[in-house]
Amino acid sequence: MTSAPAIGFDYRPSRLTGGLLGIVTALGLVAVALSGAPLWLKLVIAAGSLALAFVATRRLTLSRIAGVGYGPDGWTLYQADRTPLPARLLSHRVIGGCVLLRLKTDHATEVLLLAPDNSDADIRRRLRMRLAAQSAVAEAL
């Protein structure tokens, strides 16, 4: 049996997560505004929520990862300067047409969302099939 070809693709953060974060933040601010808390507490909570949303959005948009490779030797993440980082898959989830990957390098844990706005449908399909086959093998052991 021949091995499956390697999967490689460029990665950029999805705008979908930023949009969802904005919606959740706006709903949280509405909830705080409609609560019965004193005005000073509403202002503190609103300011804290906005600051945390800003930090999370900045963290999402400044990804260190520019590319991903998955082949017989395992996972490799490529930084912006194209230096390779060997990685190990911690977990994956398929949510609708999106694939969420948690990969561990020597330095950090990277969470990558492959959505329709930042990856090709064929790449996501091939990746879902390969991950499903890998999970079936792991369950059989």
Secondary structure as GFF3:
##gff-version 3
##sequence-region A 1 141
A	DSSP	beta_strand	7	10	.	.	.	ID=ss1
A	DSSP	alpha_helix	15	34	.	.	.	ID=ss2
A	DSSP	alpha_helix	39	61	.	.	.	ID=ss3
A	DSSP	beta_strand	65	71	.	.	.	ID=ss4
A	DSSP	beta_strand	74	79	.	.	.	ID=ss5
A	DSSP	beta_strand	84	95	.	.	.	ID=ss6
A	DSSP	beta_strand	98	104	.	.	.	ID=ss7
A	DSSP	beta_strand	109	114	.	.	.	ID=ss8
A	DSSP	alpha_helix	121	140	.	.	.	ID=ss9
###
